[in-house]
Amino acid sequence: MFDFQDLFQWDRFITPTIIKTFYLLAIALIILFGISGIFSGLAMMAVSPFGGFIVVLSSIASVIVGAIFSRIAAEFILIVFRINEHLGVIRDQGQRH
């Protein structure tokens, strides 16, 4: 985890430690919107069965696609920070020699 003092120092990044929390929050929101879309589609089936079925299917597909893309975005952010760490190690090795 991170200390409160890390918020005021620039030696260490706090984003890699809190990115998992934001990822879980994004997944929770995606699931909530997906459930909302499914219920909307089920309610729409009373008026238009085919249209409601399409809404239900698109809601399920959007949950799957949203979960995949949010994972890709979180991993991309972590990769950028790992690249920064590795470049710092390479820089430190170059200064020693």
C-alpha positions in Angstrom: 0.0 0.0 0.0 1.1 3.6 0.1 1.7 6.1 2.9 0.0 9.5 3.2 3.5 11.0 2.8 3.7 9.4 -0.7 1.1 11.8 -1.9 3.5 14.7 -1.5 6.7 13.0 -2.7 7.5 12.2 -6.4 10.0 9.4 -5.7 7.3 6.8 -5.9 4.1 6.5 -8.0 0.8 5.7 -6.3 -1.1 4.8 -9.4 0.2 1.2 -9.6 -1.1 0.5 -6.1 -4.6 1.9 -6.7 -5.2 0.8 -10.3 -6.7 -2.5 -9.0 -9.3 -0.6 -7.0 -10.2 1.5 -10.1 -10.4 -1.7 -12.2 -12.8 -3.4 -9.7 -14.9 -0.2 -9.6 -15.1 -0.2 -13.4 -16.1 -3.9 -13.4 -18.8 -3.2 -10.8 -20.2 -0.3 -12.9 -20.1 -2.4 -16.1 -22.0 -5.2 -14.4 -24.6 -2.7 -13.0 -25.1 -1.1 -16.4 -25.4 -4.5 -17.9 -28.0 -5.7 -15.4 -29.9 -2.4 -16.1 -29.8 -3.1 -19.8 -31.0 -6.6 -19.4 -34.0 -5.5 -17.3 -34.7 -2.8 -19.8 -34.6 -5.4 -22.6 -36.9 -7.7 -20.7 -39.4 -4.8 -20.1 -39.1 -3.9 -23.8 -40.1 -7.5 -24.7 -43.7 -6.7 -23.7 -43.9 -4.1 -26.5 -41.5 -5.6 -29.0 -40.2 -9.1 -28.4 -37.5 -9.0 -31.1 -36.3 -5.5 -30.1 -36.2 -6.5 -26.4 -34.3 -9.7 -27.3 -31.7 -7.6 -29.2 -31.4 -5.2 -26.2 -30.8 -8.2 -23.9 -28.2 -9.7 -26.2 -26.4 -6.3 -26.7 -26.4 -5.7 -22.9 -24.7 -9.1 -22.3 -22.2 -8.5 -25.1 -21.4 -5.0 -23.8 -20.7 -6.4 -20.3 -18.2 -8.9 -21.8 -16.6 -6.3 -24.1 -16.5 -3.7 -21.4 -14.8 -6.1 -18.9 -12.2 -7.0 -21.5 -11.4 -3.4 -22.5 -11.2 -2.2 -18.9 -8.7 -5.0 -18.2 -6.7 -4.0 -21.2 -6.7 -0.4 -20.1 -5.6 -1.3 -16.5 -2.8 -3.5 -17.9 -1.7 -0.8 -20.2 -1.3 1.7 -17.4 0.6 -0.9 -15.3 2.9 -1.7 -18.3 3.8 2.0 -18.7 4.8 2.2 -15.0 6.8 -1.0 -15.3 8.6 0.4 -18.3 9.5 3.4 -16.2 10.8 1.3 -13.4 13.0 -0.8 -15.8 14.3 2.3 -17.5 15.3 3.7 -14.1 17.2 0.5 -13.3 19.0 0.7 -16.7 19.9 4.3 -16.0 21.2 3.5 -12.6 23.4 0.7 -14.1 24.8 3.0 -16.7 25.7 5.6 -14.0 27.7 3.0 -12.0 30.0 2.1 -14.9 
